């Protein structure tokens, strides 16, 4: 039996904004970029020959598509990029989280089973801590102590981390899996760039793999990996202190071609493969100039040279090779027995590659028991949000106590949808408008459970949504009692048995007050004040989160008119309605995961404040 190291899962994402060759050509015509000598191109024999076959071929398309080998790329901001656009755009961290999540979904491996997290980037979202340290916080519980390693490298960062991952797994027999990923927002390096070439070349994206240790009867998976540095390239490819790209294309090409060839030759010798037996060559997706010359130097036929990521997504720096493997998997071309050679070269003269034989492997068995042994009380379970949160808690193995106000039939229907009925999920009735019923609720919960892991507040009433001048004192008191006073009473009453997290649900109306929301907003702001003080008094025994959802599809939209919905979304920069299941998932993760994707987070003292769907505030 052989101990093998395989890619058990793949993830690949790009920026949201597609940038086509015609987009760049128009930007050149509009004076954004320089460097295209259209007259000279039109006089070249190759262009004249190509134009005979494609009469509408332009000089730019000939240069970008035919000679350079790029058709489109994706950026995190609309094109042409502007500095202010990046303040609300996805970062290299955002892309990374998405790519790693895809890799987990593909592999079946659980984040708790990862022994180390290794990430490379030359465009981090912040200077410190390292991006590997931060991204781990989106997947594991706060007590997870596994290693993280951030590599400040661009084109070769992924390959460097492949070697580190193998060394780690060899040295740590107790672990079976490592995350290796790379992420870049290359477009942000080009803000001061005037030459069209980098814009044609680079895209924004992230890719990740799960490397897993398995045993099988033949040698497969990662066979060999090498990494070197060519110091003659140290000054010709990089970024300055301000983050502006430094690139001398001619000198880079002159060193890159022989470096790629040297690495491939060494790897094929180690694997005892030749050109005929090697099925696929995946080079760093740098463009035709380097790739085609390197392939010719090696003697590889072009049908064995993979460039689809380059053509359709651009040069993704160190994410290029893992993106290529993920793309092959996504397009159902990741076939067992296929022999692959990769080679990369880039920033600072780094170079390397690995050989890989695709194994017979499908997927590990997925487990979903993050909250096994935990108990949660969800208030307002008959509401859309409370019901969905209850379902997702139960799916993760949590026992759920479901509070409801009066609609027993609806509460019973929610209870029946919960998985793991053997956990003895229970319904508890209490009217939050009546003090004595809330006091009884406290005693009932204390009788049912000696410890309460999570308390999730979703119970709320909006009131009449009348104009402030038309809201009666009685209505103000009723809304305040339900949304604030008795929610606070329940929280304080259960504080002695709480061991984990209290999650308070706020409202977008706190930041985007709309007509008719005065009573509702007043109560939610009072609740925020209570949550802040309670968090300070209970820290560190109890963790407190104040979660403010944007406008939910199926939440407040059921009681608001379209004018109120539009005004709220515009005030916070929300682009679209948030699906109920998505926001419930992020709220559940907030109970036990330090960071949550697609959410703006900050601290008010020790209170975690999360705003979902916002691009402002």
N, C-alpha and C positions, 0 to 999 in steps of 0.2 A: 504493500500500500504506500502511496505517495502522499505527503503533506503538501497540499496545493493552496495557492492564494488566488482567489477568483474575484471578479467584479460581480457581486450578487445583486446589485441594484444600481440604476442609473437615473439621473435627473438633469434636465437641461431647460433653461429659460432665457429669454432675451428681454430687452427693453420693449415697451409697448408701442413705440412710434416707428413705423416703417419708413425707411428712407430709400427711395429708388434712385437709379441713375438719372432719370429725367428730373428728379428733385434737385440733385446736385448740379446738373447741367443748367437748370433755371437759375440757381443761386450764382453760378459763374456769370451768366448773362446779366444778372441784376447787380453785379459788382461786389458780391460777398467774398469771392475767392479769386486767386490769380494762379498762374502757372501753366495754363493750357494754351499751347501754341497751335491753334486750329489750322492756320495757314500752312504751317510746316507739315502737319499730319495729312492734310488734304493732298499734298504733293508727293506723299510717300507711295511707293509701289504697292505695299501691302494694303494700304487703305483703298487705293484705286481698285485693286483686285477684289477686296471684300465688298466694296460698294456695288460692284457689278452683280453680286449675288444678293445683296440687300440694298436696294436703291435708296431707302429712307435712312440709311446709316449715317449718323452724325460723327464728327471728329471726336466728341467726348465719349459717345457710346463705344466707338472703336477703341479708344484708349482704355476706358474703364472695364468694358465687358470683354473685348477680344484680347487685348494685350495684358491688362492687369488681372482679369478674371474675377470681377466682382459685379453682381447684378443688383443686389440690394443688401441692406443691413438694418438693424433695429437699434434705436437709441432710447434712452429713458426720457428724453425731452423732445418736443417738436423741433423740426429742422427749419432753418439753421439754429443751432443751439445758442441760447443766451444765458448769461450767468444767473439772472434772477429765476429762470425756469427751474434750476436745480434745487431751489429752496423747498419746493413741493413735489419734486420728482422722486422716483424710487432711487435708492442708493445701492452701492455694491452689497451692503448687508441685506437689503430687502430682496435683491435677486438671489443672493446666497441662500437665504432661508427657504425660498420657494424651490430652488434646485435640490437642496438636501431633503426637503419634505417629499419631493417626487422620488428621490432615491430610496427613502425609507418605504414609501408605498410600493415601489417596484420590487424591493428585496424581501419584504416581510419582516425584516430585522426591527426590533424595538430599540428606541434610543437608549434605554437603560442598559442594553447589552453592548454598547459601544465602549471600547477600551481607550480610544484616543480620537481626537478631532484635529485634523490637519488641514489648514486652509492657506492658500497663496493668493496674494493680490498686490498690485502696484498702485491701486486706487482705493485705499480704505475709506470708509465713511467717516472715520475719526482717527486721530493720531494714536490714542491709547484709551482703553486696553486693546490688545490685538483682536482682530476680527474673529479668530477662532474661539477666543475666550467668550466673546459676546454671543456668537451664533449658537453656541452650546446651550445658552440660557433660554433659547426658544424651544428646546426639546426635552430637557431633563429637569427633574425636581431640584430644589435648592440644595439638598444634601448630597448631590452627586459630586464625586471628587476625582473623576477621571481626567487624564491629561489633555491639554490643548496646546497646539503649536501653530503659530502664525508665521508664514514665510513671506518676507518682503521681496517678492520676485514676480516678474511678469510672465513672459513667454514660457519659461521652463519651470515655473513654480509647481505645477501639478506633477511633473516628472520627478522633481526633487522629493516631493512628499510621498510619491509611490515608493521610493527607496526607503524613506524613513518609516513608512507604514510596515513594510516587510521586516525591517529591523526590530520595530516595536513588537510585532506579533511573535517574532522569534524569541525575543527576550522576556515576553510576558505570556506564558502558556495558559494563564488563567483567563485570557481574553481571546475572543474569536473574531471580532469585527472592529474595523477602523473606518471612520469617515475621512475621505480625501476629496477636497473640493477646490475650485478656483473661481474667482469672481472679479469682474472688471467693469467699470464705467469709463471706457476709453474716451468717449466723446467729451468728457469734462476736461481732458488734457488739451483739447483743441480750441479752447475759447479765444486764444490769441493767434491762432494759426490762420494764415491766409492762403497757403498752398492747398490746392484741391486734393492732392494725393492722399494725405492722411484721412480726410473725410470720406474718400472713396474706399479706403482700406478697412477702417476699424468699425466694429460694432460693439454694443454693450451686451453683456450676457454673463451667465454663471452656469457651471456644470459641476456635478458631484457624482461620486461612486461610493458604494459601500464595498470595501475589500474584506472578504471573509475567508477564514481558514477552514478548509475541508479536507477530507481524506478520500482518495479514489484510487483506482487500480492502474491509472496511467498518469504521466506527468502532463499537466494542463494548467490553464490559467496563466498567471504571470510567470514567464520562464526566466528571463534575465532583464535587468535594468541597469543602465549606466548614466552617470552624470559627470560632466567636466566643465571647465571654463577656458575660453579662448581670450586671453588678456589683451590681445590686439584689438578687440572690439569694445574695450571698456569705455572709450570716450565717444562712441558713435551712435549709441542707442540708449535712451534713458529719459529722465525728466528732471528739470531743474528744481530749485527749492520752492518755487511758486507753483509747481505742478505742470509746467508747460513741456510739451513733448520735444525731445531732442532726437533727431534722426537724420543720418546721412545715408540715404538709400543705396547709393553706389557702393560705398565701403561696406555696408552691412551685407549686401548681396555677395560681394567678393569673398567675404569670410564665411557667410552662412552656407553657401552651396557645398564647399568641400567639407565643412563641419557636419552637415546632414549626411553626406555620403559616407564619411568616416564612421559615424555612429551606426548607420544601417549595416555597413559591412561588418563591423564588430559584432553586432547582435545576430546577424545571420550566421556568422561563423560559430558563435556560442551555441546557437540552436541547431546547428548543422542543417540549415535550410539553404536552398539556392533560389534563383529567380523563378524557376518553374514551380517549385513546391510552395513558395510564399504566395498566399492568396490575395493579400491586400496590404498596401503601403499607405499608412495614414501619416502624412507629414504635417507639421505646423502649418495652419492655413494662411500662409503669408501672401499668396498671390502667385500668378503664373511665372513671373520672372525668376523667382527662387525655386519654386516647386518643380517646374518643367525642366529647368537646367539640372537640378539635383537628380530627378528621375532619369534623365538622359545619361548623366554621368554614371549612374548605377546600372543602367540598362533595363530599368523597369518599363514595361509597356504601359501606356497611359490608361488602359482599361483597368489596371490594377492599382491606380493611384486615386485615392479618395479625396475629392475636393468639394463635395456638396455643401459642407458648412461654409467654406470660403465663398462659394458662389451665392448662397442664399441668406447668409447671416453675417458675412464679413469676417475679418480677422479678429478673433475674440481673445487674443493674447493667450495666456496659459489655460484658458477654458476651451481652446480650440480642439484639442485631442479628446478630452472627456466628452465634449459636445458631439464630436464625431461618433464616438462609441454609442452614446445615448441615441443619436439620430438613427444609427443603424438598427438599434433595438426597437425604436419607435416605428420604423418602417419595415419591420419584420425581416430584416436581413442579418440578424445576429445568429448565425447558424453554427451548431456544434461542429468542432473539427476544423473550423476556419483558422488559418495561420496568419497572424497580423504582426507587422513591424511598424513601430512609430518612431518619429524623430523630430525633435524640436530644437530651436536655437533662438537666441534673442538677447534681451536687455543685459548689459554688462558682460556679454560674451559667454553666458551660460549656454550649455548644450547637453543633450541627452536623448534618451529614448528607451523603449522597452519592447520585448517580444511577448506575444500573447497567443495562446491557443484557446479558442472558445470551448468551454466545457459543456458536458451534458448537465444542465442545471435549470430548474424552473423558478422556485421561490421557497423561502423558508415559511413555516407556518406562522401566521400573524397572531399576536396576542394583544388583547385589549382589556387589560385588567389594572390599569394605572391606579384606580381608586378602590381596589379590593381591600376589604376590612375597614373602610371609611363609612361614615354616616353623615348625611346632609339633611337639613331642613330647608325646604323651598317654600317661601310664602307666595301666595297668589298663583297656585298651580293651574288654575282654570284659565288664566290669561295665556295668550299665545307664547310669550317669552318664558313664563314660568313652566308651562307644560313641556316646551322643547328642552329647556335646561334639565328638567327632571328626567326626561327620556335619555338624554346624553349622559347624565350622571350614572343612571342605571346600566347603560351599555358598558361603562367602564368599571362595573363591579361594585358601585357604591349603593348602600342601602339608603333609600330616600323616604323621608317623612314629608308628606305633601299637605301643606296647609291650603284651605279654601275658605271662602267667606260664607256662601249660602247655596251655591249651585252643586248639590250633591251628585246629580246625574252626570254633569260634565266632569266633575272631579273623579268620579268612578271610571269614566271612559279614559281619562288620562292614566289612572292607575293600571288599567288593563293593558295599556300599550307599553308598559315598562318591562324591560328584559330582567332576567334573574329574579323571578317571583319568589324563589326560595329564600331571598334575603329579607322577606317579610316587610316590604314597603307598606306604609300605612297612611291613611287619610286622617287629618285632624281639622275639625271645623272651628272657626273663630271669626267673629266680626270685629275687625280692627276699629270700628267706630264705637265699640263698647269696651270700656276699660276692664270690666270684670272678665270678659271673654278672653282678652289678651292675657290676663293674669292666670286664667285656667289653662291657656295654651302653654304658658311657661311651665306650670306644674306637670302637665301631661307629658311634655317632652322630657323633663327631668326624670319622670317615672319610667318612660320607655327606654332611655339610653343613659348610661353613666357618663359617656363622653360624646360630644358632638364635634365632628371634624370640620364641617362647613355650615355656615348660615348664609343663605342667599335670599336677599330681599327683592322681590319683584312686585309685591302687592302695592297698588296705588289706585287712586281715583283722580279724575281730571277736574271734577266739578262741572259746572254748566258751560264753561268756555265762553262766558259772557264778557262784555267789556268791563274793565275794572270798576267803573262808576256804577255798574249794575249788579255787582257781586255783593250779596248780603253778608252781614257779619256771621250769620249762622252757617252759610256755605263756607266761608273762610275757615271757621272753626272746625267744621266737619272734614274738609280737605286736609287741614293741618293735623288733625288727630290721626287720621289714617296714614298719611304719607310721612309724617314726622314723629309726633309725640308717641304713638303706640309702637311704631317701628323702633324708636329709641328704647322704649320700655322693654320690649321683647329682647333686644340686643343686650341691654344691661342685665336683664333677668337671667339670661342664659350664659353670661360671661364666665360664670364659675365652672361650667362644663365644656366650654369651647376650647378646642386644642389647636385649631388650624386657622381658617380664614373666614372673615365676614366680608361679604360682597354686597355693597349698597348700589342699587340701580338709580342713577340720576336721570336727567332729561336734557335733550338738546335745547329745550326752552330756557335752560339756565344761561346759555350763551346766545341764543337766538330767540328772545322773547317775542312771541307773535300775539296778535290781537286775540284777547280772550283767555290768556294764559296766566293772569295775575295770581289767582289763588294757587294754582298748580306750581308755578315757579316759586312763589313764596315758601311753600312747604318743602320743595326740593332743596332750596338754598338753606333752609333751616336744617334739613337732614345732613347736608354737606358739612355745616358747622359742627353738628353733633359727631359725625363720623371722624372729623379731624381731631376733636378732643378725645373721643373714645380711643382712637388709634394710639394717641400719645400716652394715655393712661395704661393701656393694655400691652404696649410694646415691651419686650419682644414675644410675649406669650401668644398673643393673637395678632395675626397679620390682617390689615384692613385695606380693602380696595373699593374706591368709589368709581363706578363704571358708568360713563355717560354715552349711551348709544346715539348715533345719528338717527335719521328717519328710517324706520324699519318697514319693510314690505310686509304688511300684515300686523303691524304694531299700532302706533299712534295714527297711522294712515286710515285706520278704521273710524276714527272719531274726528279727524281734522278735515277741513275742506282743502281744495287744491291750492288756493291762494296761501293758506297757512303752511302747507307742505313746501311749496316753492320758496316762500320767504325764509323758512327755517334752513333749508338746504343751501340756499344762496348765502346766508349769513355765515355759515361755517365752511363754505367751500365744498360741500358734499356733492359728488358728481352723479351718483345714482342711488336708488333705494337699496338698502342692505337686506339681503335674504335672511329670513328669520333663523334658519338653521346655521348660517355662517356666524351670525352675531352670538347665538347661543353657544356655539362651539368655542368662540374666543372668550366668552365669559366663563365657561367651565374651565378652560385652560388657565385663566387668571387665578383660579383657586389654588393651583399647585405648581404652575410653571412660572419662573421668574419674569420672563418676557413673552409678549404675544405679538405675532406679526399683524401688520395692517392696522395698528392701533398707535395713537400718540400717547405717550406716557410721561408723567412727571410726578414729583413728590411735593406734597404739602406737609412739611414736617416729616412724619413717618407714614402718612397716608399715601398710598399709591393711587394716583388719579389717571384714569384711562379714558380717552375719547376716541370713539370708533366711527370712522367715516369722515372725520374732519380733515381738511387741509389747512384750516386756519385755527387760531387759538392754540 
